[in-house]
Amino acid sequence: MATIGSRTFNLIGDKYLSLANEEYLRQLSIGSNWNKLRLGAMVALAPNGTSNLVGCSLMLGLCSAATPFATTAGYAAASTGNFLGIDVVTDNGGGTGPGTFTYNAGTGNPFFSCVFSGARRRVATTSTFAVTNSYSPAIAQTNGSLQRRSVLLLEITKGSPNYSLKIFTNNAAQAEMDFTTAHFLDGLEQSGTPIINGQTLVQNSGLVTIACSEASGVFDTVDLFWNKSAFPLEVYALAAFRMS
């Protein structure tokens, strides 16, 4: 069961939602009335000592709400209504299974990184994947000399039949920095590649495109999923911004 916790950052406390093999769904007030939408999450991961996290699945995207909403079948459901988003960590770019978050000691502020991310679409039990190029996202761990929160941003543009996705995250050096909610919201609303707290976020090389449609359900619900029970994902902010 998801829980609420608190952690101190630079003398100021911030609450978080802890996801441990859990999925969080939130319906958009604008429904599917958008052409280009930017989603964002500000997160940190519990460490596994100095070891890697294997078999990881971290998804941020959109799914289709059901009526009543409690019956909404997101990405992690046995049979998904309709999902489109970013698969943050994948298996060597193939996208057929979970991937590995690699431990990095940094300069006293450890973080996890991976080599491949990509676009993921899932309808019922069928999943399709399109890999990114030249991309190495990094996410802060909840330890180190400085408490930190990392930023994930996903920009989705509707198409027919191909939807386009841009992914923006922290790089290794930025994963040793902390970002505030104000930084996060500023980056969420910037056009182009966001610059927050003086740092230019890392973008996947070019657009990632994947065939998609709303025939199986409109994309009107933010969907965040993390599959590790023993190493929870701390979620400090979750937001959506309609760009057009």
C-alpha positions in Angstrom: 0.0 0.0 0.0 1.4 3.4 -1.0 2.4 5.6 2.0 3.1 9.2 2.7 6.5 10.2 4.2 8.7 13.3 4.8 12.3 14.0 4.2 14.4 17.2 4.9 16.1 19.1 2.1 18.4 22.0 3.0 16.5 22.4 6.4 13.1 22.3 4.7 10.9 19.3 4.9 9.1 17.9 1.9 6.4 15.2 1.8 6.6 12.3 -0.6 4.4 9.4 -1.9 6.2 6.1 -1.6 5.5 3.6 -4.3 6.7 0.0 -3.7 5.5 -2.3 -6.6 2.6 0.1 -7.0 0.9 2.3 -9.5 -0.5 5.8 -9.0 -3.2 7.1 -11.3 -4.7 10.6 -11.5 -7.3 11.7 -14.0 -6.6 15.0 -15.9 -9.1 17.8 -15.4 -8.8 18.6 -19.1 -9.5 15.0 -20.1 -8.0 14.2 -23.5 -8.4 17.8 -24.7 -4.7 18.3 -25.7 -2.4 18.0 -28.6 0.9 18.3 -26.9 1.2 17.5 -23.2 4.2 17.5 -20.9 4.2 15.2 -17.8 6.7 15.5 -15.0 7.7 13.7 -11.8 10.3 14.6 -9.2 11.6 11.4 -7.6 14.3 9.6 -5.7 15.1 5.9 -5.2 15.9 3.9 -2.1 19.5 2.4 -2.4 20.5 -1.2 -2.5 23.7 -0.6 -0.5 26.3 -0.2 -3.2 24.6 -2.7 -5.6 22.7 -2.3 -8.7 18.9 -2.6 -8.9 18.0 -5.4 -11.4 14.7 -6.2 -13.0 13.4 -2.6 -12.8 10.3 -1.2 -14.4 9.7 2.6 -14.1 6.9 4.0 -16.2 5.6 7.5 -16.6 2.8 8.2 -19.1 -0.9 8.3 -19.7 -3.7 5.7 -19.6 -7.4 5.7 -20.2 -9.8 6.2 -17.3 -12.6 3.8 -16.7 -16.0 4.3 -15.0 -16.0 4.1 -12.1 -12.4 5.5 -11.9 -11.4 2.8 -9.3 -11.6 0.2 -12.1 -9.1 2.0 -14.3 -6.7 -0.5 -15.8 -3.3 1.2 -16.0 0.0 -0.1 -17.3 0.5 -2.6 -14.5 -3.0 -4.1 -14.7 -3.3 -7.7 -15.9 -5.1 -6.3 -18.9 -4.4 -2.6 -19.7 -7.1 -0.4 -21.1 -4.7 1.9 -23.1 -1.2 3.2 -22.1 1.4 5.3 -23.7 4.6 6.6 -22.0 8.2 6.4 -21.2 9.9 3.1 -20.0 12.7 4.7 -18.1 15.0 1.7 -17.7 15.0 -1.2 -20.2 16.9 -4.3 -21.1 19.8 -3.3 -23.4 17.4 -1.3 -25.6 15.3 -4.3 -26.6 12.3 -3.4 -24.5 11.2 -7.0 -24.0 11.7 -6.9 -20.2 12.8 -5.0 -17.1 16.2 -3.4 -17.0 19.0 -2.6 -14.6 19.6 0.6 -12.7 23.4 0.8 -12.2 24.8 2.0 -8.9 27.1 5.1 -9.1 29.0 6.3 -6.0 29.4 9.8 -7.4 31.3 12.2 -5.2 29.5 11.1 -2.0 26.0 11.5 -3.4 25.1 8.1 -5.0 22.7 7.7 -7.9 21.3 5.1 -10.3 21.7 5.4 -14.0 20.9 3.3 -17.1 21.7 3.2 -20.8 18.4 2.8 -22.5 14.9 4.3 -22.2 12.1 4.4 -24.7 8.5 4.8 -25.6 6.1 2.1 -24.4 2.6 1.4 -25.5 0.4 -1.3 -23.9 -3.1 -2.3 -24.8 -4.7 -5.3 -23.1 -1.7 -7.7 -22.8 0.2 -6.5 -25.9 3.2 -4.2 -25.4 5.2 -2.3 -28.1 8.4 -0.4 -27.6 10.6 2.2 -29.5 14.1 2.7 -28.1 15.7 6.1 -27.6 19.2 6.9 -28.9 22.3 8.3 -27.0 20.5 8.6 -23.7 21.6 7.9 -20.1 19.1 9.1 -17.5 20.2 9.3 -13.8 18.1 9.3 -10.6 19.2 10.3 -7.1 19.3 7.8 -4.3 17.8 8.7 -0.9 21.2 8.8 0.8 24.5 10.7 0.5 25.9 13.9 2.0 23.1 15.9 0.3 19.5 14.8 0.1 18.3 15.2 -3.5 15.3 14.9 -5.8 15.7 14.2 -9.5 13.5 15.3 -12.4 11.7 13.2 -15.1 9.9 15.1 -17.9 8.0 13.5 -20.8 6.5 15.5 -23.7 3.9 13.7 -25.8 2.6 15.0 -29.2 -0.5 13.3 -30.7 -0.2 12.0 -34.3 -1.8 9.7 -36.8 -0.7 7.0 -36.5 2.6 7.9 -34.9 2.8 9.8 -31.6 6.0 11.6 -30.8 7.8 11.6 -27.4 10.6 13.7 -26.0 12.2 12.6 -22.8 14.1 15.0 -20.4 16.0 13.9 -17.3 19.0 14.6 -15.1 22.4 13.4 -16.2 25.0 11.9 -13.8 26.4 15.3 -12.5 22.8 16.7 -12.0 21.8 13.5 -10.1 24.2 14.8 -7.4 22.3 18.0 -7.2 18.9 18.8 -5.5 16.0 20.4 -7.4 13.1 22.1 -5.8 9.4 22.0 -6.7 9.8 25.5 -8.1 12.6 24.3 -10.4 10.5 21.4 -11.4 7.4 23.4 -12.3 9.6 26.0 -14.2 11.1 23.2 -16.3 7.7 21.6 -16.9 6.4 24.8 -18.6 9.4 25.7 -20.7 9.3 25.1 -24.4 12.3 23.2 -25.9 14.9 21.6 -23.7 14.3 22.8 -20.1 17.0 24.6 -18.1 16.4 24.4 -14.4 18.5 25.7 -11.5 21.1 26.6 -14.2 21.2 23.1 -15.5 20.2 21.9 -19.0 18.3 18.7 -18.7 19.4 15.7 -20.9 17.2 15.0 -23.9 16.9 11.8 -25.9 18.6 12.2 -29.3 15.7 13.2 -31.6 12.1 12.3 -31.3 10.9 8.8 -30.4 7.9 7.8 -32.4 5.5 4.9 -31.8 2.2 4.0 -33.6 -0.7 4.8 -31.3 -4.3 5.8 -31.1 -7.1 6.5 -28.6 -9.4 3.9 -30.2 -8.9 1.7 -27.1 -9.6 4.6 -24.8 -8.6 8.3 -24.6 -5.4 9.3 -22.9 -6.8 11.3 -20.0 -5.1 9.9 -16.9 -1.5 10.3 -15.6 0.1 6.9 -14.8 3.2 6.4 -12.7 4.4 2.8 -11.9 7.4 1.4 -10.1 7.8 -2.3 -9.6 10.3 -2.8 -6.7 8.8 -3.5 -3.3 12.1 -3.6 -1.3 13.4 -0.3 -2.8 10.6 2.2 -3.0 10.3 5.2 -5.3 9.8 8.5 -3.5 7.6 10.8 -5.5 7.9 14.5 -4.4 5.9 16.0 -7.2 3.7 14.9 -10.1 2.3 17.3 -12.7 1.0 17.8 -16.2 1.1 20.9 -18.5 -0.9 21.3 -21.7 1.4 22.9 -24.2 -1.1 22.9 -27.0 
